[in-house]
Amino acid sequence: MMATVTLLYFASLREAAGMPSEVAQTAASDLAGVYAEAQARHGIAWPVEHLRVAVDGEFARWRDAVRDGSEIAFIPPVSGG
């Protein structure tokens, strides 16, 4: 079953994807799968273990199910300075 989701990219992920956000169709069953699709589409090198994921403004787990219409944010580590 396909779901339509909005993906948000932050910091270095935004640079890697070349865009701040996109609407995507996904057949992934979990959030890790959605990220794997985005990695393949944009050539993003960040491993999933180094990122946080949020769904509709709340932090989530990578194994959480994908819900149609969700806004999924991929958040890399924030460097202090």
HTML snippet that shows the backbone in 3Dmol.js (N, CA, C, O; Angstrom):
<script src="https://3Dmol.org/build/3Dmol-min.js"></script>
<div id="view" style="width:600px;height:400px;position:relative"></div>
<script>
const pdb = `
ATOM      1  N   MET A   1       0.841  -1.195   0.000  1.00  0.00           N
ATOM      2  CA  MET A   1       0.000   0.000   0.000  1.00  0.00           C
ATOM      3  C   MET A   1       0.878   1.248   0.000  1.00  0.00           C
ATOM      4  O   MET A   1       1.803   1.363   0.804  1.00  0.00           O
ATOM      5  N   MET A   2       0.593   2.158  -0.880  1.00  0.00           N
ATOM      6  CA  MET A   2       1.385   3.386  -0.976  1.00  0.00           C
ATOM      7  C   MET A   2       0.844   4.438  -0.017  1.00  0.00           C
ATOM      8  O   MET A   2      -0.363   4.554   0.191  1.00  0.00           O
ATOM      9  N   ALA A   3       1.756   5.194   0.556  1.00  0.00           N
ATOM     10  CA  ALA A   3       1.391   6.326   1.399  1.00  0.00           C
ATOM     11  C   ALA A   3       2.025   7.578   0.792  1.00  0.00           C
ATOM     12  O   ALA A   3       3.109   7.516   0.212  1.00  0.00           O
ATOM     13  N   THR A   4       1.346   8.702   0.930  1.00  0.00           N
ATOM     14  CA  THR A   4       1.905   9.988   0.512  1.00  0.00           C
ATOM     15  C   THR A   4       2.333  10.710   1.771  1.00  0.00           C
ATOM     16  O   THR A   4       1.523  10.931   2.672  1.00  0.00           O
ATOM     17  N   VAL A   5       3.610  11.082   1.839  1.00  0.00           N
ATOM     18  CA  VAL A   5       4.163  11.741   3.019  1.00  0.00           C
ATOM     19  C   VAL A   5       4.942  12.984   2.589  1.00  0.00           C
ATOM     20  O   VAL A   5       5.402  13.077   1.451  1.00  0.00           O
ATOM     21  N   THR A   6       5.081  13.926   3.505  1.00  0.00           N
ATOM     22  CA  THR A   6       5.940  15.087   3.289  1.00  0.00           C
ATOM     23  C   THR A   6       7.221  14.853   4.068  1.00  0.00           C
ATOM     24  O   THR A   6       7.185  14.608   5.274  1.00  0.00           O
ATOM     25  N   LEU A   7       8.350  14.927   3.382  1.00  0.00           N
ATOM     26  CA  LEU A   7       9.652  14.735   4.018  1.00  0.00           C
ATOM     27  C   LEU A   7      10.307  16.087   4.231  1.00  0.00           C
ATOM     28  O   LEU A   7      10.339  16.923   3.328  1.00  0.00           O
ATOM     29  N   LEU A   8      10.828  16.295   5.432  1.00  0.00           N
ATOM     30  CA  LEU A   8      11.544  17.531   5.759  1.00  0.00           C
ATOM     31  C   LEU A   8      13.005  17.187   6.017  1.00  0.00           C
ATOM     32  O   LEU A   8      13.315  16.251   6.755  1.00  0.00           O
ATOM     33  N   TYR A   9      13.894  17.952   5.403  1.00  0.00           N
ATOM     34  CA  TYR A   9      15.335  17.744   5.565  1.00  0.00           C
ATOM     35  C   TYR A   9      15.930  18.940   6.297  1.00  0.00           C
ATOM     36  O   TYR A   9      15.646  20.089   5.958  1.00  0.00           O
ATOM     37  N   PHE A  10      16.758  18.665   7.306  1.00  0.00           N
ATOM     38  CA  PHE A  10      17.363  19.735   8.083  1.00  0.00           C
ATOM     39  C   PHE A  10      18.880  19.733   7.954  1.00  0.00           C
ATOM     40  O   PHE A  10      19.498  18.693   7.728  1.00  0.00           O
ATOM     41  N   ALA A  11      19.464  20.913   8.100  1.00  0.00           N
ATOM     42  CA  ALA A  11      20.919  21.116   8.152  1.00  0.00           C
ATOM     43  C   ALA A  11      21.624  20.446   6.972  1.00  0.00           C
ATOM     44  O   ALA A  11      21.272  20.691   5.818  1.00  0.00           O
ATOM     45  N   SER A  12      22.612  19.607   7.256  1.00  0.00           N
ATOM     46  CA  SER A  12      23.406  19.002   6.183  1.00  0.00           C
ATOM     47  C   SER A  12      22.567  18.077   5.302  1.00  0.00           C
ATOM     48  O   SER A  12      22.910  17.865   4.138  1.00  0.00           O
ATOM     49  N   LEU A  13      21.496  17.532   5.822  1.00  0.00           N
ATOM     50  CA  LEU A  13      20.621  16.699   4.988  1.00  0.00           C
ATOM     51  C   LEU A  13      19.929  17.537   3.921  1.00  0.00           C
ATOM     52  O   LEU A  13      19.708  17.078   2.800  1.00  0.00           O
ATOM     53  N   ARG A  14      19.586  18.778   4.286  1.00  0.00           N
ATOM     54  CA  ARG A  14      18.967  19.687   3.317  1.00  0.00           C
ATOM     55  C   ARG A  14      19.932  19.939   2.163  1.00  0.00           C
ATOM     56  O   ARG A  14      19.533  19.944   0.999  1.00  0.00           O
ATOM     57  N   GLU A  15      21.202  20.146   2.495  1.00  0.00           N
ATOM     58  CA  GLU A  15      22.217  20.368   1.457  1.00  0.00           C
ATOM     59  C   GLU A  15      22.379  19.118   0.594  1.00  0.00           C
ATOM     60  O   GLU A  15      22.487  19.218  -0.628  1.00  0.00           O
ATOM     61  N   ALA A  16      22.397  17.944   1.221  1.00  0.00           N
ATOM     62  CA  ALA A  16      22.579  16.698   0.475  1.00  0.00           C
ATOM     63  C   ALA A  16      21.397  16.434  -0.455  1.00  0.00           C
ATOM     64  O   ALA A  16      21.581  15.995  -1.591  1.00  0.00           O
ATOM     65  N   ALA A  17      20.187  16.700   0.027  1.00  0.00           N
ATOM     66  CA  ALA A  17      18.988  16.453  -0.784  1.00  0.00           C
ATOM     67  C   ALA A  17      18.788  17.549  -1.823  1.00  0.00           C
ATOM     68  O   ALA A  17      18.125  17.337  -2.839  1.00  0.00           O
ATOM     69  N   GLY A  18      19.364  18.721  -1.565  1.00  0.00           N
ATOM     70  CA  GLY A  18      19.212  19.833  -2.488  1.00  0.00           C
ATOM     71  C   GLY A  18      17.851  20.512  -2.382  1.00  0.00           C
ATOM     72  O   GLY A  18      17.451  21.257  -3.276  1.00  0.00           O
ATOM     73  N   MET A  19      17.135  20.250  -1.275  1.00  0.00           N
ATOM     74  CA  MET A  19      15.815  20.847  -1.075  1.00  0.00           C
ATOM     75  C   MET A  19      15.458  20.752   0.403  1.00  0.00           C
ATOM     76  O   MET A  19      15.939  19.860   1.102  1.00  0.00           O
ATOM     77  N   PRO A  20      14.619  21.665   0.881  1.00  0.00           N
ATOM     78  CA  PRO A  20      14.237  21.614   2.291  1.00  0.00           C
ATOM     79  C   PRO A  20      13.141  20.592   2.575  1.00  0.00           C
ATOM     80  O   PRO A  20      13.013  20.112   3.701  1.00  0.00           O
ATOM     81  N   SER A  21      12.349  20.260   1.552  1.00  0.00           N
ATOM     82  CA  SER A  21      11.257  19.313   1.757  1.00  0.00           C
ATOM     83  C   SER A  21      10.781  18.773   0.418  1.00  0.00           C
ATOM     84  O   SER A  21      11.097  19.324  -0.636  1.00  0.00           O
ATOM     85  N   GLU A  22      10.023  17.696   0.474  1.00  0.00           N
ATOM     86  CA  GLU A  22       9.410  17.149  -0.729  1.00  0.00           C
ATOM     87  C   GLU A  22       8.218  16.284  -0.327  1.00  0.00           C
ATOM     88  O   GLU A  22       8.157  15.754   0.782  1.00  0.00           O
ATOM     89  N   VAL A  23       7.291  16.159  -1.242  1.00  0.00           N
ATOM     90  CA  VAL A  23       6.189  15.215  -1.065  1.00  0.00           C
ATOM     91  C   VAL A  23       6.589  13.955  -1.812  1.00  0.00           C
ATOM     92  O   VAL A  23       6.989  14.013  -2.975  1.00  0.00           O
ATOM     93  N   ALA A  24       6.480  12.817  -1.140  1.00  0.00           N
ATOM     94  CA  ALA A  24       6.931  11.560  -1.732  1.00  0.00           C
ATOM     95  C   ALA A  24       5.885  10.473  -1.552  1.00  0.00           C
ATOM     96  O   ALA A  24       5.136  10.454  -0.575  1.00  0.00           O
ATOM     97  N   GLN A  25       5.856   9.569  -2.523  1.00  0.00           N
ATOM     98  CA  GLN A  25       5.055   8.348  -2.419  1.00  0.00           C
ATOM     99  C   GLN A  25       5.992   7.276  -1.875  1.00  0.00           C
ATOM    100  O   GLN A  25       7.133   7.162  -2.324  1.00  0.00           O
ATOM    101  N   THR A  26       5.520   6.493  -0.917  1.00  0.00           N
ATOM    102  CA  THR A  26       6.363   5.442  -0.358  1.00  0.00           C
ATOM    103  C   THR A  26       5.572   4.163  -0.162  1.00  0.00           C
ATOM    104  O   THR A  26       4.386   4.190   0.169  1.00  0.00           O
ATOM    105  N   ALA A  27       6.247   3.045  -0.371  1.00  0.00           N
ATOM    106  CA  ALA A  27       5.674   1.733  -0.077  1.00  0.00           C
ATOM    107  C   ALA A  27       6.350   1.163   1.163  1.00  0.00           C
ATOM    108  O   ALA A  27       6.086   0.023   1.543  1.00  0.00           O
ATOM    109  N   ALA A  28       7.227   1.952   1.801  1.00  0.00           N
ATOM    110  CA  ALA A  28       7.951   1.483   2.983  1.00  0.00           C
ATOM    111  C   ALA A  28       6.977   1.214   4.128  1.00  0.00           C
ATOM    112  O   ALA A  28       5.966   1.901   4.275  1.00  0.00           O
ATOM    113  N   SER A  29       7.294   0.209   4.931  1.00  0.00           N
ATOM    114  CA  SER A  29       6.426  -0.129   6.059  1.00  0.00           C
ATOM    115  C   SER A  29       6.804   0.630   7.321  1.00  0.00           C
ATOM    116  O   SER A  29       5.987   0.773   8.230  1.00  0.00           O
ATOM    117  N   ASP A  30       8.054   1.122   7.381  1.00  0.00           N
ATOM    118  CA  ASP A  30       8.478   1.862   8.572  1.00  0.00           C
ATOM    119  C   ASP A  30       9.290   3.097   8.174  1.00  0.00           C
ATOM    120  O   ASP A  30       9.626   3.289   7.005  1.00  0.00           O
ATOM    121  N   LEU A  31       9.594   3.924   9.168  1.00  0.00           N
ATOM    122  CA  LEU A  31      10.290   5.190   8.903  1.00  0.00           C
ATOM    123  C   LEU A  31      11.700   4.962   8.384  1.00  0.00           C
ATOM    124  O   LEU A  31      12.195   5.751   7.579  1.00  0.00           O
ATOM    125  N   ALA A  32      12.361   3.890   8.835  1.00  0.00           N
ATOM    126  CA  ALA A  32      13.704   3.577   8.330  1.00  0.00           C
ATOM    127  C   ALA A  32      13.642   3.305   6.828  1.00  0.00           C
ATOM    128  O   ALA A  32      14.543   3.698   6.088  1.00  0.00           O
ATOM    129  N   GLY A  33      12.595   2.645   6.383  1.00  0.00           N
ATOM    130  CA  GLY A  33      12.431   2.366   4.964  1.00  0.00           C
ATOM    131  C   GLY A  33      12.214   3.633   4.152  1.00  0.00           C
ATOM    132  O   GLY A  33      12.726   3.759   3.040  1.00  0.00           O
ATOM    133  N   VAL A  34      11.453   4.572   4.709  1.00  0.00           N
ATOM    134  CA  VAL A  34      11.240   5.860   4.032  1.00  0.00           C
ATOM    135  C   VAL A  34      12.576   6.579   3.879  1.00  0.00           C
ATOM    136  O   VAL A  34      12.872   7.131   2.820  1.00  0.00           O
ATOM    137  N   TYR A  35      13.385   6.571   4.948  1.00  0.00           N
ATOM    138  CA  TYR A  35      14.692   7.220   4.877  1.00  0.00           C
ATOM    139  C   TYR A  35      15.593   6.521   3.855  1.00  0.00           C
ATOM    140  O   TYR A  35      16.327   7.188   3.125  1.00  0.00           O
ATOM    141  N   ALA A  36      15.547   5.191   3.794  1.00  0.00           N
ATOM    142  CA  ALA A  36      16.363   4.453   2.823  1.00  0.00           C
ATOM    143  C   ALA A  36      15.992   4.865   1.394  1.00  0.00           C
ATOM    144  O   ALA A  36      16.869   5.002   0.542  1.00  0.00           O
ATOM    145  N   GLU A  37      14.705   5.060   1.134  1.00  0.00           N
ATOM    146  CA  GLU A  37      14.272   5.517  -0.184  1.00  0.00           C
ATOM    147  C   GLU A  37      14.815   6.913  -0.481  1.00  0.00           C
ATOM    148  O   GLU A  37      15.282   7.176  -1.589  1.00  0.00           O
ATOM    149  N   ALA A  38      14.755   7.804   0.502  1.00  0.00           N
ATOM    150  CA  ALA A  38      15.272   9.165   0.316  1.00  0.00           C
ATOM    151  C   ALA A  38      16.787   9.137   0.094  1.00  0.00           C
ATOM    152  O   ALA A  38      17.311   9.881  -0.735  1.00  0.00           O
ATOM    153  N   GLN A  39      17.487   8.274   0.842  1.00  0.00           N
ATOM    154  CA  GLN A  39      18.936   8.136   0.655  1.00  0.00           C
ATOM    155  C   GLN A  39      19.253   7.738  -0.780  1.00  0.00           C
ATOM    156  O   GLN A  39      20.145   8.309  -1.407  1.00  0.00           O
ATOM    157  N   ALA A  40      18.528   6.766  -1.293  1.00  0.00           N
ATOM    158  CA  ALA A  40      18.776   6.279  -2.648  1.00  0.00           C
ATOM    159  C   ALA A  40      18.440   7.361  -3.681  1.00  0.00           C
ATOM    160  O   ALA A  40      19.165   7.528  -4.662  1.00  0.00           O
ATOM    161  N   ARG A  41      17.360   8.083  -3.464  1.00  0.00           N
ATOM    162  CA  ARG A  41      16.907   9.100  -4.421  1.00  0.00           C
ATOM    163  C   ARG A  41      17.876  10.271  -4.499  1.00  0.00           C
ATOM    164  O   ARG A  41      18.105  10.818  -5.577  1.00  0.00           O
ATOM    165  N   HIS A  42      18.457  10.665  -3.344  1.00  0.00           N
ATOM    166  CA  HIS A  42      19.278  11.876  -3.283  1.00  0.00           C
ATOM    167  C   HIS A  42      20.759  11.616  -3.029  1.00  0.00           C
ATOM    168  O   HIS A  42      21.543  12.563  -2.986  1.00  0.00           O
ATOM    169  N   GLY A  43      21.158  10.370  -2.860  1.00  0.00           N
ATOM    170  CA  GLY A  43      22.558  10.064  -2.591  1.00  0.00           C
ATOM    171  C   GLY A  43      23.019  10.572  -1.233  1.00  0.00           C
ATOM    172  O   GLY A  43      24.150  11.038  -1.094  1.00  0.00           O
ATOM    173  N   ILE A  44      22.150  10.486  -0.235  1.00  0.00           N
ATOM    174  CA  ILE A  44      22.476  10.957   1.122  1.00  0.00           C
ATOM    175  C   ILE A  44      23.333   9.904   1.818  1.00  0.00           C
ATOM    176  O   ILE A  44      22.989   8.723   1.848  1.00  0.00           O
ATOM    177  N   ALA A  45      24.450  10.355   2.373  1.00  0.00           N
ATOM    178  CA  ALA A  45      25.404   9.418   2.975  1.00  0.00           C
ATOM    179  C   ALA A  45      25.153   9.147   4.463  1.00  0.00           C
ATOM    180  O   ALA A  45      25.601   8.123   4.979  1.00  0.00           O
ATOM    181  N   TRP A  46      24.457  10.030   5.151  1.00  0.00           N
ATOM    182  CA  TRP A  46      24.271   9.861   6.601  1.00  0.00           C
ATOM    183  C   TRP A  46      23.630   8.516   6.929  1.00  0.00           C
ATOM    184  O   TRP A  46      22.564   8.203   6.398  1.00  0.00           O
ATOM    185  N   PRO A  47      24.263   7.703   7.805  1.00  0.00           N
ATOM    186  CA  PRO A  47      23.626   6.454   8.219  1.00  0.00           C
ATOM    187  C   PRO A  47      22.467   6.749   9.183  1.00  0.00           C
ATOM    188  O   PRO A  47      22.497   7.720   9.939  1.00  0.00           O
ATOM    189  N   VAL A  48      21.474   5.903   9.136  1.00  0.00           N
ATOM    190  CA  VAL A  48      20.267   6.112   9.942  1.00  0.00           C
ATOM    191  C   VAL A  48      20.592   6.173  11.441  1.00  0.00           C
ATOM    192  O   VAL A  48      19.906   6.859  12.198  1.00  0.00           O
ATOM    193  N   GLU A  49      21.640   5.453  11.868  1.00  0.00           N
ATOM    194  CA  GLU A  49      21.994   5.420  13.293  1.00  0.00           C
ATOM    195  C   GLU A  49      22.401   6.790  13.823  1.00  0.00           C
ATOM    196  O   GLU A  49      22.364   7.016  15.033  1.00  0.00           O
ATOM    197  N   HIS A  50      22.788   7.706  12.942  1.00  0.00           N
ATOM    198  CA  HIS A  50      23.267   9.017  13.366  1.00  0.00           C
ATOM    199  C   HIS A  50      22.176  10.087  13.346  1.00  0.00           C
ATOM    200  O   HIS A  50      22.435  11.247  13.665  1.00  0.00           O
ATOM    201  N   LEU A  51      20.956   9.697  12.971  1.00  0.00           N
ATOM    202  CA  LEU A  51      19.883  10.677  12.801  1.00  0.00           C
ATOM    203  C   LEU A  51      18.766  10.465  13.797  1.00  0.00           C
ATOM    204  O   LEU A  51      18.614   9.394  14.383  1.00  0.00           O
ATOM    205  N   ARG A  52      17.988  11.521  13.969  1.00  0.00           N
ATOM    206  CA  ARG A  52      16.709  11.427  14.689  1.00  0.00           C
ATOM    207  C   ARG A  52      15.616  11.541  13.639  1.00  0.00           C
ATOM    208  O   ARG A  52      15.827  12.099  12.562  1.00  0.00           O
ATOM    209  N   VAL A  53      14.456  11.008  13.963  1.00  0.00           N
ATOM    210  CA  VAL A  53      13.306  11.110  13.072  1.00  0.00           C
ATOM    211  C   VAL A  53      12.124  11.621  13.892  1.00  0.00           C
ATOM    212  O   VAL A  53      11.938  11.245  15.049  1.00  0.00           O
ATOM    213  N   ALA A  54      11.342  12.476  13.270  1.00  0.00           N
ATOM    214  CA  ALA A  54      10.135  12.994  13.915  1.00  0.00           C
ATOM    215  C   ALA A  54       8.968  12.856  12.949  1.00  0.00           C
ATOM    216  O   ALA A  54       9.132  12.982  11.735  1.00  0.00           O
ATOM    217  N   VAL A  55       7.795  12.599  13.501  1.00  0.00           N
ATOM    218  CA  VAL A  55       6.578  12.493  12.697  1.00  0.00           C
ATOM    219  C   VAL A  55       5.563  13.477  13.258  1.00  0.00           C
ATOM    220  O   VAL A  55       5.229  13.442  14.442  1.00  0.00           O
ATOM    221  N   ASP A  56       5.086  14.344  12.394  1.00  0.00           N
ATOM    222  CA  ASP A  56       4.087  15.346  12.783  1.00  0.00           C
ATOM    223  C   ASP A  56       4.501  16.115  14.042  1.00  0.00           C
ATOM    224  O   ASP A  56       3.690  16.372  14.932  1.00  0.00           O
ATOM    225  N   GLY A  57       5.806  16.477  14.087  1.00  0.00           N
ATOM    226  CA  GLY A  57       6.314  17.321  15.158  1.00  0.00           C
ATOM    227  C   GLY A  57       6.692  16.599  16.440  1.00  0.00           C
ATOM    228  O   GLY A  57       7.071  17.247  17.415  1.00  0.00           O
ATOM    229  N   GLU A  58       6.599  15.275  16.467  1.00  0.00           N
ATOM    230  CA  GLU A  58       6.957  14.504  17.665  1.00  0.00           C
ATOM    231  C   GLU A  58       8.075  13.525  17.302  1.00  0.00           C
ATOM    232  O   GLU A  58       8.025  12.884  16.252  1.00  0.00           O
ATOM    233  N   PHE A  59       9.095  13.411  18.183  1.00  0.00           N
ATOM    234  CA  PHE A  59      10.139  12.430  17.918  1.00  0.00           C
ATOM    235  C   PHE A  59       9.520  11.040  17.835  1.00  0.00           C
ATOM    236  O   PHE A  59       8.578  10.724  18.563  1.00  0.00           O
ATOM    237  N   ALA A  60      10.056  10.219  16.946  1.00  0.00           N
ATOM    238  CA  ALA A  60       9.512   8.887  16.694  1.00  0.00           C
ATOM    239  C   ALA A  60      10.646   7.874  16.680  1.00  0.00           C
ATOM    240  O   ALA A  60      11.815   8.235  16.811  1.00  0.00           O
ATOM    241  N   ARG A  61      10.294   6.609  16.522  1.00  0.00           N
ATOM    242  CA  ARG A  61      11.269   5.523  16.418  1.00  0.00           C
ATOM    243  C   ARG A  61      11.338   5.089  14.955  1.00  0.00           C
ATOM    244  O   ARG A  61      10.339   5.154  14.239  1.00  0.00           O
ATOM    245  N   TRP A  62      12.513   4.648  14.514  1.00  0.00           N
ATOM    246  CA  TRP A  62      12.716   4.259  13.118  1.00  0.00           C
ATOM    247  C   TRP A  62      11.810   3.108  12.709  1.00  0.00           C
ATOM    248  O   TRP A  62      11.476   2.982  11.531  1.00  0.00           O
ATOM    249  N   ARG A  63      11.409   2.274  13.643  1.00  0.00           N
ATOM    250  CA  ARG A  63      10.553   1.118  13.328  1.00  0.00           C
ATOM    251  C   ARG A  63       9.066   1.463  13.360  1.00  0.00           C
ATOM    252  O   ARG A  63       8.229   0.598  13.103  1.00  0.00           O
ATOM    253  N   ASP A  64       8.725   2.717  13.673  1.00  0.00           N
ATOM    254  CA  ASP A  64       7.317   3.118  13.662  1.00  0.00           C
ATOM    255  C   ASP A  64       6.748   2.998  12.254  1.00  0.00           C
ATOM    256  O   ASP A  64       7.447   3.221  11.266  1.00  0.00           O
ATOM    257  N   ALA A  65       5.471   2.643  12.178  1.00  0.00           N
ATOM    258  CA  ALA A  65       4.801   2.477  10.884  1.00  0.00           C
ATOM    259  C   ALA A  65       4.619   3.831  10.197  1.00  0.00           C
ATOM    260  O   ALA A  65       4.503   4.871  10.846  1.00  0.00           O
ATOM    261  N   VAL A  66       4.600   3.783   8.879  1.00  0.00           N
ATOM    262  CA  VAL A  66       4.348   4.974   8.058  1.00  0.00           C
ATOM    263  C   VAL A  66       2.835   5.204   8.013  1.00  0.00           C
ATOM    264  O   VAL A  66       2.062   4.271   7.794  1.00  0.00           O
ATOM    265  N   ARG A  67       2.427   6.456   8.224  1.00  0.00           N
ATOM    266  CA  ARG A  67       1.009   6.804   8.136  1.00  0.00           C
ATOM    267  C   ARG A  67       0.808   7.764   6.971  1.00  0.00           C
ATOM    268  O   ARG A  67       1.538   8.745   6.833  1.00  0.00           O
ATOM    269  N   ASP A  68      -0.167   7.479   6.151  1.00  0.00           N
ATOM    270  CA  ASP A  68      -0.475   8.325   5.004  1.00  0.00           C
ATOM    271  C   ASP A  68      -0.755   9.750   5.476  1.00  0.00           C
ATOM    272  O   ASP A  68      -1.481   9.962   6.447  1.00  0.00           O
ATOM    273  N   GLY A  69      -0.172  10.723   4.777  1.00  0.00           N
ATOM    274  CA  GLY A  69      -0.397  12.125   5.100  1.00  0.00           C
ATOM    275  C   GLY A  69       0.526  12.698   6.161  1.00  0.00           C
ATOM    276  O   GLY A  69       0.422  13.877   6.500  1.00  0.00           O
ATOM    277  N   SER A  70       1.428  11.879   6.690  1.00  0.00           N
ATOM    278  CA  SER A  70       2.319  12.344   7.755  1.00  0.00           C
ATOM    279  C   SER A  70       3.399  13.280   7.216  1.00  0.00           C
ATOM    280  O   SER A  70       3.743  13.261   6.034  1.00  0.00           O
ATOM    281  N   GLU A  71       3.912  14.090   8.122  1.00  0.00           N
ATOM    282  CA  GLU A  71       5.077  14.927   7.857  1.00  0.00           C
ATOM    283  C   GLU A  71       6.234  14.291   8.620  1.00  0.00           C
ATOM    284  O   GLU A  71       6.211  14.216   9.848  1.00  0.00           O
ATOM    285  N   ILE A  72       7.241  13.837   7.886  1.00  0.00           N
ATOM    286  CA  ILE A  72       8.368  13.118   8.476  1.00  0.00           C
ATOM    287  C   ILE A  72       9.618  13.976   8.355  1.00  0.00           C
ATOM    288  O   ILE A  72      10.000  14.382   7.257  1.00  0.00           O
ATOM    289  N   ALA A  73      10.250  14.248   9.485  1.00  0.00           N
ATOM    290  CA  ALA A  73      11.462  15.070   9.505  1.00  0.00           C
ATOM    291  C   ALA A  73      12.669  14.206   9.813  1.00  0.00           C
ATOM    292  O   ALA A  73      12.656  13.410  10.752  1.00  0.00           O
ATOM    293  N   PHE A  74      13.716  14.370   9.012  1.00  0.00           N
ATOM    294  CA  PHE A  74      14.996  13.714   9.240  1.00  0.00           C
ATOM    295  C   PHE A  74      15.960  14.749   9.808  1.00  0.00           C
ATOM    296  O   PHE A  74      16.199  15.786   9.188  1.00  0.00           O
ATOM    297  N   ILE A  75      16.517  14.467  10.994  1.00  0.00           N
ATOM    298  CA  ILE A  75      17.290  15.470  11.718  1.00  0.00           C
ATOM    299  C   ILE A  75      18.684  14.943  12.026  1.00  0.00           C
ATOM    300  O   ILE A  75      18.834  14.007  12.812  1.00  0.00           O
ATOM    301  N   PRO A  76      19.711  15.539  11.411  1.00  0.00           N
ATOM    302  CA  PRO A  76      21.077  15.096  11.696  1.00  0.00           C
ATOM    303  C   PRO A  76      21.557  15.670  13.034  1.00  0.00           C
ATOM    304  O   PRO A  76      20.921  16.560  13.599  1.00  0.00           O
ATOM    305  N   PRO A  77      22.687  15.152  13.534  1.00  0.00           N
ATOM    306  CA  PRO A  77      23.231  15.708  14.776  1.00  0.00           C
ATOM    307  C   PRO A  77      23.505  17.196  14.601  1.00  0.00           C
ATOM    308  O   PRO A  77      23.965  17.629  13.545  1.00  0.00           O
ATOM    309  N   VAL A  78      23.228  17.958  15.618  1.00  0.00           N
ATOM    310  CA  VAL A  78      23.478  19.403  15.565  1.00  0.00           C
ATOM    311  C   VAL A  78      24.856  19.645  16.158  1.00  0.00           C
ATOM    312  O   VAL A  78      25.149  19.214  17.274  1.00  0.00           O
ATOM    313  N   SER A  79      25.700  20.341  15.398  1.00  0.00           N
ATOM    314  CA  SER A  79      27.042  20.625  15.894  1.00  0.00           C
ATOM    315  C   SER A  79      27.014  21.881  16.738  1.00  0.00           C
ATOM    316  O   SER A  79      26.423  22.894  16.362  1.00  0.00           O
ATOM    317  N   GLY A  80      27.669  21.794  17.890  1.00  0.00           N
ATOM    318  CA  GLY A  80      27.758  22.978  18.759  1.00  0.00           C
ATOM    319  C   GLY A  80      28.853  23.896  18.260  1.00  0.00           C
ATOM    320  O   GLY A  80      29.718  23.496  17.481  1.00  0.00           O
ATOM    321  N   GLY A  81      28.800  25.160  18.731  1.00  0.00           N
ATOM    322  CA  GLY A  81      29.842  26.064  18.245  1.00  0.00           C
ATOM    323  C   GLY A  81      29.951  27.286  19.078  1.00  0.00           C
ATOM    324  O   GLY A  81      30.783  28.150  18.801  1.00  0.00           O
TER     325      GLY A  81
END
`;
const viewer = $3Dmol.createViewer("view");
viewer.addModel(pdb, "pdb");
viewer.setStyle({}, {cartoon: {color: "spectrum"}});
viewer.zoomTo();
viewer.render();
</script>
